[in-house]
Amino acid sequence: MKILMLIFGVMSSDGHLELIKIPITNEIKDISCEKAIESNRKWQLNPHYNEGNGKTWGYYTYKDRPILLSYCSEKSDDGE
């Protein structure tokens, strides 16, 4: 069995970085780390963006919290 460990660094309510671990173990054969990240994050437009104001026009979120970093590690039962 292949196990993916997906970690998102999201913004907490007090402005700090919070790490959220998302283990993905359901019989996954054709899923990669890239697909796991894509399927667990959502693009959100920045409501505070206006042309020329220097803010980003959108960002990725996990459960409506901005994602600051993402990391994924893959491991098989055979140790690879």
Secondary structure as UniProt FT lines:
FT   STRAND          2..11
FT   TURN            13..14
FT   STRAND          17..24
FT   HELIX           33..40
FT   STRAND          42..45
FT   TURN            47..48
FT   TURN            51..52
FT   STRAND          58..62
FT   TURN            63..64
FT   STRAND          65..76
FT   TURN            77..78
//
